[in-house]
Amino acid sequence: MRPSLALTRSQFRALVGLAFAFAGILAGLSLILLPTLPGAPPASPPTLSANPPDTEPAATPASPEGSSALTLASQATATVAPTAGAGLIATQPIVRETDAPPRASPSALPIWTATLAATLPVTPIASATAGLSLTPANPSRALPAGWPQTFPELTASKLSVHVVRNEDPQVMQMVRQAHPRLIKAVDDVGWLAEVKQVSPGTIIIGRFTDVKSDTLEEWTETKDPQTAAREYVAAHLERYRRNPAVDFWEGWNEFSAVPPESWVWFARFEAERACLMQAHGLRAAVGGFPPGTPEYGEMALFAPALEAAHRCGGIFTLHEGVMPIIGCGVSATDPEVRIPGAPDFPGVAVGYMTVRYRYWYEGFLKPRGVGDLPLVISELALGGFVEDSPCNGPGGADWKSFQKWWVQQGVAATGPEAYMKVLAWYDQLMREDPYVLGATIFTAGAISPELNWNDFDVHEVLPLLTDHLLQSR
């Protein structure tokens, strides 16, 4: 015989009292843990200000021309979501001071809500917020509400340019006339303030190529990834703040690794960097992988970093190669264009090089509920060919190597016109995917011989690209 489970009235009242006490403890913990959330600034007085402790912060003027429309505002609100059956726990204004000019209005901000998770999912990302699930209160996340429709001057095309140095006046001419959806610059970023002034809706991606950016391989063996991310952000923070027109900052360029543990390390590094950037009022672009990488199994190891970018207002960037033969190398049924280990995605055309990004979204991001993470192909170039593929054409290291062959094949009357047709095909593919913000063609502004990118420079293509953007309305 089982013992009786009935409760006396006094026992029942005691249990109810314990339940209310436990609910109060949970509410208190929520208020304590809230300041540690990735994507939410600390509730205590800010420590990011450039002002000395004995200096009064300057009054906040109106946003100057050249400021980003996508970066964090100087004030935000952190909200703890109510638990079932409870009222609002807390809402507290968070004032953030920086040494950069004032940024966007609060309407462009993603406001994050934190709720205690019923179960604790196991992920390879170590965080001070383990046990908390983060849910965006603003579905626009990294972008202003309604973008790009709220900027009717923007082209409908998703093509633009990657700029290594602003020494080609045709770049700004394209911006003024055609208003591209995005643009990217490396190192030479001061001129981007003019881009934001004449085309406020254009999304700007920036990157620095100093020693810390490109010789980081030893970090995977010598540094904890979270510590490395903090050092990386701190090393670049002042330069980021001096260039508020940049909406998203890339970090490590074209990371490539073989051992799985290196991918786990990089995922932790990028996850930490994305949320640190948001805490500083900035935005991160994570990834930056070279064309044709990573392999399908390695994508799974990096996916947690993309979830962190989704939480912390970041975007995803990749580099891709476009095949020189229009329509070749992309298929929903041909197994020859699939990457090893990838499943079939019925009705979805994929490619080994071109639109390889779809493996990420169909295989990992959409199933994880983050399929709306914005993607930018931050370097798009002809190349990255597959061995023995009929899609390679005659082969070559850059688009200029194909000019004569394209003309012989009747693609167009000139090499630049032929390349523009190939790029327009890629544009059409991107426009099938709403999560793709666009692609920046590698590269413009490489006129000076010392840059060593002259064979890739698209000076002759820029007038044709401008026309393409103007016609895409």
C-alpha positions as CSV (number, residue, x, y, z in Angstrom):
1,M,0.0,0.0,0.0
2,R,1.3,3.5,-1.0
3,P,1.4,6.2,1.7
4,S,-1.2,8.9,1.4
5,L,-0.2,12.0,-0.6
6,A,-2.9,14.3,0.8
7,L,-1.8,17.6,2.3
8,T,-3.1,19.3,5.4
9,R,-4.2,23.0,5.1
10,S,-1.0,24.1,7.0
11,Q,1.2,22.1,4.6
12,F,-0.6,23.5,1.6
13,R,-0.1,27.1,2.8
14,A,3.5,26.4,3.5
15,L,4.0,25.1,-0.1
16,V,2.2,28.2,-1.6
17,G,4.5,30.4,0.5
18,L,7.6,28.6,-0.8
19,A,6.3,29.0,-4.4
20,F,5.9,32.8,-4.0
21,A,9.3,33.0,-2.4
22,F,10.9,31.1,-5.3
23,A,9.2,33.4,-7.8
24,G,10.7,36.4,-6.0
25,I,14.1,34.9,-6.1
26,L,13.8,34.4,-9.9
27,A,12.7,38.0,-10.4
28,G,15.7,39.1,-8.3
29,L,18.1,36.9,-10.3
30,S,16.7,38.4,-13.6
31,L,17.6,41.9,-12.5
32,I,21.0,40.8,-11.4
33,L,21.8,38.8,-14.6
34,L,20.3,41.3,-17.0
35,P,23.4,43.5,-17.3
36,T,25.5,40.5,-18.4
37,L,23.4,39.7,-21.5
38,P,25.2,39.8,-24.8
39,G,23.5,42.6,-26.7
40,A,22.5,44.6,-23.7
41,P,24.7,47.4,-22.3
42,P,25.4,47.5,-18.5
43,A,22.9,49.1,-16.3
44,S,25.6,50.6,-14.2
45,P,27.2,53.9,-15.2
46,P,28.9,53.4,-18.6
47,T,32.7,52.8,-18.7
48,L,33.1,53.3,-22.5
49,S,33.2,57.0,-22.4
50,A,36.3,58.8,-23.6
51,N,35.5,61.6,-21.2
52,P,37.7,61.7,-18.0
53,P,35.8,61.0,-14.8
54,D,35.9,64.7,-13.8
55,T,34.6,65.9,-17.2
56,E,30.9,66.5,-17.9
57,P,29.8,64.7,-21.0
58,A,28.9,66.9,-23.9
59,A,25.2,67.5,-24.7
60,T,23.9,65.3,-27.4
61,P,23.4,67.3,-30.6
62,A,21.3,66.2,-33.6
63,S,22.8,63.4,-35.6
64,P,25.4,64.8,-38.1
65,E,25.5,64.0,-41.7
66,G,27.7,60.9,-42.3
67,S,26.5,59.1,-39.1
68,S,25.2,55.6,-39.6
69,A,21.5,55.0,-39.7
70,L,22.1,51.4,-38.6
71,T,24.2,51.8,-35.5
72,L,23.1,51.9,-31.9
73,A,21.5,55.0,-30.5
74,S,23.0,56.8,-27.4
75,Q,20.0,55.6,-25.3
76,A,18.3,52.2,-25.3
77,T,15.9,50.4,-23.0
78,A,16.7,47.0,-21.6
79,T,13.6,45.0,-20.7
80,V,13.2,41.7,-18.8
81,A,10.3,39.8,-20.2
82,P,7.6,38.8,-17.8
83,T,7.2,35.1,-16.8
84,A,3.9,33.4,-17.2
85,G,1.3,34.9,-14.9
86,A,3.5,37.7,-13.7
87,G,3.6,41.4,-14.5
88,L,6.6,43.3,-16.0
89,I,9.6,42.7,-13.8
90,A,11.7,45.7,-14.7
91,T,12.3,48.4,-17.4
92,Q,15.4,50.5,-17.0
93,P,16.9,53.2,-19.3
94,I,20.5,52.7,-20.1
95,V,22.5,55.7,-21.1
96,R,25.6,55.0,-23.1
97,E,28.4,57.5,-23.8
98,T,30.9,57.1,-26.5
99,D,33.5,59.3,-28.1
100,A,31.9,58.9,-31.5
101,P,29.3,61.3,-32.9
102,P,25.6,60.6,-32.0
103,R,24.2,57.7,-33.9
104,A,20.8,56.5,-35.1
105,S,17.4,57.1,-33.6
106,P,16.1,54.4,-31.2
107,S,13.7,53.2,-33.8
108,A,16.5,51.4,-35.5
109,L,17.5,49.5,-32.4
110,P,16.9,45.8,-31.7
111,I,15.7,45.7,-28.0
112,W,16.5,42.3,-26.5
113,T,14.3,40.5,-23.9
114,A,15.7,37.9,-21.6
115,T,13.7,35.1,-20.2
116,L,14.7,32.2,-17.9
117,A,15.0,29.1,-20.0
118,A,13.0,26.1,-18.9
119,T,15.9,23.8,-20.2
120,L,19.5,24.7,-20.7
121,P,20.6,23.8,-24.2
122,V,24.2,22.5,-24.5
123,T,26.2,24.6,-27.0
124,P,30.0,25.0,-27.5
125,I,29.7,28.7,-26.7
126,A,30.7,29.5,-23.2
127,S,29.0,32.6,-21.8
128,A,28.2,34.4,-18.6
129,T,24.6,34.2,-19.7
130,A,24.3,30.4,-19.7
131,G,20.8,29.4,-18.9
132,L,19.2,32.4,-20.5
133,S,17.5,32.4,-23.8
134,L,17.6,35.6,-25.8
135,T,14.7,36.6,-27.9
136,P,14.6,39.8,-30.1
137,A,11.8,42.2,-29.3
138,N,12.4,43.9,-32.7
139,P,12.3,41.4,-35.6
140,S,14.3,43.8,-37.8
141,R,17.4,43.1,-35.7
142,A,20.4,44.4,-37.5
143,L,18.5,46.6,-40.0
144,P,16.2,49.6,-39.7
145,A,12.5,48.7,-39.8
146,G,11.3,48.4,-43.3
147,W,14.7,48.5,-45.0
148,P,15.1,48.8,-48.0
149,Q,11.5,50.0,-48.7
150,T,12.0,52.9,-46.3
151,F,14.8,54.2,-48.6
152,P,13.0,54.3,-52.0
153,E,16.0,55.8,-53.7
154,L,17.9,52.5,-53.3
155,T,18.3,50.3,-56.3
156,A,16.6,46.9,-56.4
157,S,19.8,45.3,-57.6
158,K,21.9,43.6,-54.9
159,L,25.2,44.3,-56.6
160,S,27.8,46.9,-55.5
161,V,31.6,47.1,-55.1
162,H,34.4,46.3,-52.7
163,V,36.8,49.2,-52.5
164,V,40.5,48.8,-51.6
165,R,41.3,52.5,-51.9
166,N,39.1,55.4,-52.9
167,E,41.1,56.5,-55.9
168,D,38.5,55.9,-58.6
169,P,36.0,58.8,-58.9
170,Q,33.6,56.5,-60.6
171,V,32.8,54.8,-57.3
172,M,31.2,57.9,-55.7
173,Q,29.6,58.7,-59.1
174,M,27.9,55.3,-58.9
175,V,26.8,56.0,-55.3
176,R,25.4,59.5,-56.1
177,Q,23.5,58.3,-59.3
178,A,22.4,54.8,-58.5
179,H,22.3,54.5,-54.6
180,P,23.5,51.0,-54.1
181,R,22.1,48.9,-51.3
182,L,25.5,48.3,-49.8
183,I,29.2,49.0,-50.2
184,K,32.4,47.8,-48.6
185,A,35.7,49.4,-48.0
186,V,39.0,48.1,-46.5
187,D,41.4,50.3,-44.5
188,D,40.6,53.5,-46.5
189,V,37.3,54.2,-44.8
190,G,37.2,57.9,-44.1
191,W,35.4,58.7,-47.4
192,L,32.5,56.5,-46.4
193,A,31.0,59.5,-44.5
194,E,30.2,61.0,-47.8
195,V,28.6,57.8,-49.0
196,K,26.2,57.9,-45.9
197,Q,25.5,61.6,-46.5
198,V,24.4,61.2,-50.2
199,S,22.8,57.8,-49.8
200,P,21.7,57.3,-46.2
201,G,20.1,53.9,-46.9
202,T,23.3,52.3,-48.2
203,I,24.6,49.7,-45.8
204,I,28.3,50.1,-45.2
205,I,30.7,47.3,-44.3
206,G,34.3,48.1,-43.2
207,R,37.4,46.1,-42.4
208,F,41.0,46.9,-41.3
209,T,43.9,44.8,-42.4
210,D,46.5,45.6,-39.8
211,V,48.8,42.9,-38.4
212,K,46.3,41.9,-35.7
213,S,43.6,41.3,-38.3
214,D,45.6,39.0,-40.6
215,T,48.2,37.2,-38.6
216,L,45.9,35.6,-36.0
217,E,46.5,31.9,-36.7
218,E,48.6,31.4,-33.6
219,W,45.8,32.7,-31.5
220,T,43.9,29.4,-31.9
221,E,46.7,27.7,-30.0
222,T,47.8,30.4,-27.6
223,K,44.7,32.3,-26.5
224,D,41.3,31.6,-25.0
225,P,38.8,32.7,-27.7
226,Q,36.8,35.0,-25.5
227,T,40.0,36.7,-24.3
228,A,41.2,37.0,-27.9
229,A,37.9,38.6,-28.9
230,R,38.2,41.1,-26.2
231,E,41.7,42.0,-27.1
232,Y,40.8,42.2,-30.8
233,V,37.8,44.6,-30.2
234,A,39.8,46.7,-27.8
235,A,42.7,47.1,-30.3
236,H,40.3,48.4,-33.0
237,L,37.7,50.2,-30.9
238,E,39.0,53.8,-31.3
239,R,39.3,53.4,-35.1
240,Y,35.8,52.0,-35.2
241,R,34.4,55.0,-33.3
242,R,36.2,57.5,-35.5
243,N,34.2,56.1,-38.5
244,P,30.6,56.1,-37.4
245,A,29.4,55.9,-41.1
246,V,30.4,52.2,-41.1
247,D,27.4,50.0,-40.1
248,F,29.1,46.7,-39.7
249,W,32.7,45.8,-39.1
250,E,34.3,42.6,-40.3
251,G,37.1,41.0,-38.3
252,W,39.3,38.1,-39.1
253,N,39.6,37.8,-42.9
254,E,39.2,34.4,-44.6
255,F,39.7,32.2,-41.6
256,S,40.6,28.6,-42.7
257,A,41.3,25.7,-40.5
258,V,41.6,21.9,-40.7
259,P,41.2,20.5,-37.1
260,P,37.6,20.7,-35.8
261,E,38.8,22.3,-32.6
262,S,39.9,25.3,-34.6
263,W,36.4,25.8,-35.9
264,V,35.0,25.6,-32.4
265,W,37.6,28.1,-31.3
266,F,36.7,30.5,-34.1
267,A,33.0,30.1,-33.4
268,R,33.5,31.2,-29.8
269,F,35.8,34.1,-30.9
270,E,33.2,35.4,-33.4
271,A,30.3,34.9,-31.0
272,E,32.1,36.9,-28.3
273,R,33.2,39.6,-30.7
274,A,29.6,40.1,-32.1
275,C,28.2,40.7,-28.6
276,L,31.1,42.8,-27.4
277,M,30.6,45.0,-30.5
278,Q,27.0,45.5,-29.7
279,A,27.8,46.4,-26.1
280,H,30.1,49.1,-27.4
281,G,27.3,50.5,-29.6
282,L,28.7,48.9,-32.8
283,R,27.8,46.1,-35.1
284,A,29.8,43.0,-36.2
285,A,29.9,41.1,-39.5
286,V,31.0,37.6,-38.6
287,G,32.4,34.8,-40.8
288,G,34.3,36.2,-43.8
289,F,35.2,32.8,-45.2
290,P,37.0,32.4,-48.5
291,P,35.2,31.0,-51.6
292,G,34.5,27.3,-51.5
293,T,34.8,27.0,-47.8
294,P,34.1,25.7,-45.3
295,E,33.0,22.1,-45.8
296,Y,29.5,21.1,-44.9
297,G,30.4,19.4,-41.6
298,E,32.5,22.4,-40.6
299,M,29.5,24.7,-41.1
300,A,27.8,22.9,-38.2
301,L,30.7,23.8,-35.9
302,F,30.4,27.5,-36.7
303,A,26.6,27.7,-36.6
304,P,26.6,28.8,-32.9
305,A,28.5,32.0,-33.8
306,L,25.8,32.8,-36.3
307,E,23.2,32.4,-33.6
308,A,25.1,34.8,-31.5
309,A,25.3,37.3,-34.3
310,H,21.5,37.0,-34.7
311,R,21.1,37.8,-31.0
312,C,23.5,40.7,-31.0
313,G,22.5,42.6,-34.1
314,G,25.2,41.4,-36.4
315,I,25.3,40.0,-40.0
316,F,27.0,37.1,-41.8
317,T,29.6,37.7,-44.5
318,L,31.1,35.2,-47.0
319,H,33.2,35.4,-50.1
320,E,32.1,33.6,-53.3
321,G,33.2,32.9,-56.8
322,V,30.9,33.3,-59.7
323,M,31.3,30.9,-62.6
324,P,32.3,32.5,-66.0
325,I,29.6,30.6,-67.9
326,I,26.1,31.9,-67.2
327,G,23.8,29.3,-65.8
328,C,26.6,26.8,-65.2
329,G,27.4,25.2,-61.8
330,V,24.1,25.9,-60.1
331,S,21.4,23.2,-60.0
332,A,18.7,21.8,-57.8
333,T,19.2,18.3,-59.2
334,D,22.8,17.8,-60.5
335,P,24.9,16.0,-57.8
336,E,28.1,17.3,-59.4
337,V,27.5,20.8,-58.0
338,R,26.9,19.6,-54.4
339,I,29.5,19.8,-51.7
340,P,30.5,16.5,-49.9
341,G,28.3,15.5,-47.1
342,A,25.4,17.9,-47.9
343,P,21.9,16.5,-48.1
344,D,19.5,17.3,-50.9
345,F,17.4,20.4,-50.6
346,P,14.4,19.7,-52.9
347,G,13.7,22.6,-55.2
348,V,16.7,24.6,-54.0
349,A,19.4,25.3,-56.6
350,V,22.8,25.2,-55.0
351,G,26.4,25.3,-56.3
352,Y,29.9,24.3,-55.3
353,M,31.1,27.8,-55.7
354,T,28.2,30.0,-56.8
355,V,25.4,30.4,-54.2
356,R,27.2,28.0,-51.9
357,Y,25.8,30.2,-49.2
358,R,22.5,28.4,-49.6
359,Y,24.0,25.3,-47.8
360,W,24.4,27.5,-44.7
361,Y,20.8,28.6,-44.7
362,E,19.0,25.5,-45.9
363,G,21.1,23.1,-43.8
364,F,21.7,25.0,-40.6
365,L,20.3,28.5,-40.1
366,K,16.7,28.0,-41.2
367,P,16.3,24.8,-39.1
368,R,17.8,26.7,-36.1
369,G,15.2,29.5,-36.4
370,V,17.7,32.1,-37.6
371,G,17.2,31.9,-41.3
372,D,16.6,35.7,-41.5
373,L,20.2,36.5,-40.4
374,P,21.3,39.1,-43.0
375,L,24.0,37.9,-45.4
376,V,26.5,39.9,-47.4
377,I,28.8,38.4,-50.0
378,S,31.5,40.8,-49.1
379,E,33.9,39.7,-51.9
380,L,32.5,38.4,-55.2
381,A,34.9,37.6,-57.9
382,L,35.3,35.4,-61.0
383,G,37.1,32.3,-60.0
384,G,37.3,29.6,-57.3
385,F,36.9,27.0,-60.0
386,V,36.1,23.3,-59.4
387,E,38.7,20.8,-60.7
388,D,37.7,19.3,-64.1
389,S,34.4,21.2,-64.2
390,P,33.0,22.2,-67.6
391,C,31.9,25.4,-65.9
392,N,35.4,26.7,-65.6
393,G,35.7,27.9,-69.2
394,P,39.4,28.4,-70.2
395,G,40.4,29.2,-66.6
396,G,42.1,32.3,-65.3
397,A,43.0,34.2,-62.2
398,D,40.8,37.2,-62.7
399,W,38.0,38.6,-64.8
400,K,40.3,40.3,-67.3
401,S,41.8,36.9,-68.3
402,F,38.4,36.0,-69.7
403,Q,37.7,39.0,-71.8
404,K,38.9,37.6,-75.2
405,W,37.3,34.3,-74.6
406,W,33.9,35.8,-73.7
407,V,34.0,37.9,-76.9
408,Q,34.9,34.7,-79.0
409,Q,32.0,32.9,-77.4
410,G,29.6,35.7,-78.3
411,V,28.7,36.5,-74.8
412,A,29.1,40.2,-75.5
413,A,31.0,42.6,-77.8
414,T,33.5,43.5,-75.1
415,G,35.0,41.9,-72.1
416,P,33.5,44.4,-69.6
417,E,30.1,43.9,-71.1
418,A,30.5,40.2,-70.8
419,Y,31.5,40.4,-67.2
420,M,28.5,42.6,-66.4
421,K,26.3,39.9,-67.9
422,V,27.8,37.3,-65.6
423,L,27.4,39.6,-62.6
424,A,23.8,40.3,-63.6
425,W,23.1,36.5,-63.5
426,Y,24.5,36.3,-60.0
427,D,22.4,39.3,-59.1
428,Q,19.3,37.4,-60.3
429,L,20.2,34.4,-58.1
430,M,20.7,36.6,-55.0
431,R,17.4,38.3,-55.5
432,E,15.7,35.0,-55.0
433,D,16.9,35.0,-51.4
434,P,15.4,37.7,-49.1
435,Y,18.0,37.2,-46.4
436,V,20.8,38.3,-48.8
437,L,21.5,42.0,-48.6
438,G,23.8,41.9,-51.6
439,A,27.3,41.3,-52.9
440,T,30.3,43.6,-53.3
441,I,32.4,42.9,-56.4
442,F,36.1,42.5,-55.8
443,T,37.4,45.1,-56.4
444,A,37.3,48.8,-57.2
445,G,39.9,51.5,-56.5
446,A,42.9,49.3,-57.2
447,I,44.3,51.5,-59.8
448,S,47.7,52.1,-58.2
449,P,50.2,49.3,-59.1
450,E,51.5,48.9,-55.6
451,L,48.1,47.5,-54.5
452,N,48.7,44.4,-56.6
453,W,45.0,44.0,-57.5
454,N,45.0,45.8,-60.8
455,D,44.0,42.7,-62.7
456,F,40.8,42.5,-60.6
457,D,40.0,46.2,-60.7
458,V,36.6,46.9,-62.2
459,H,37.2,50.4,-63.4
460,E,36.0,49.5,-66.9
461,V,32.9,47.8,-65.5
462,L,31.8,50.6,-63.2
463,P,29.8,52.6,-65.8
464,L,28.0,49.4,-66.8
465,L,27.3,48.5,-63.2
466,T,25.9,52.0,-62.6
467,D,23.5,51.5,-65.5
468,H,22.5,48.1,-64.2
469,L,21.7,49.6,-60.8
470,L,19.7,52.5,-62.4
471,Q,17.7,50.1,-64.5
472,S,16.9,47.8,-61.5
473,R,14.0,49.7,-59.9
